[in-house]
Amino acid sequence: MLVLAALLAVAAGRPQELKTPEDYGLLRSSSVTNEDGSFQYGYETSDPSSQDVAGQVKQFDEEKVGTVQQGSYTFTAQDENGNDVQVRVDWVADENGFQAQSDALPQAPADPNAEAQAAALAKFSQIEAEKNQ
């Protein structure tokens, strides 16, 4: 029993193989923070997905200071036929909120009532203008 325990201790104590970030699928990783508060970071993995972001401090008005950011991310998704497709999303986050743009994002359909609504608004505006004369 003592010999078996000694063998297990020797096996557990042997030098372990060093693994690199690439062994875990990380192909690229970077991060920079500047003295003025601006920053950049990004990564890329072997699956493949990636993200790149840049940000900076912005004075919105006399009292409000915030961080605005812009960037992009990519990932692999499947289309309706089960084929892998690369998706890219470009985005901005600023005083107007988060705004993403991508061919992969759904688009709202055209409003089928837009013409009728515009005509009704024009008629209503005409009636209101005549009342106020």
Salt bridges, closest charged atoms under 4 A:
GLU44 OE1 - ARG28 NE 3.71
ASP52 OD1 - ARG28 NH1 3.07
ASP90 OD1 - ARG88 NE 2.95
GLU95 OE2 - LYS58 NZ 2.93
GLU128 OE2 - LYS131 NZ 3.47
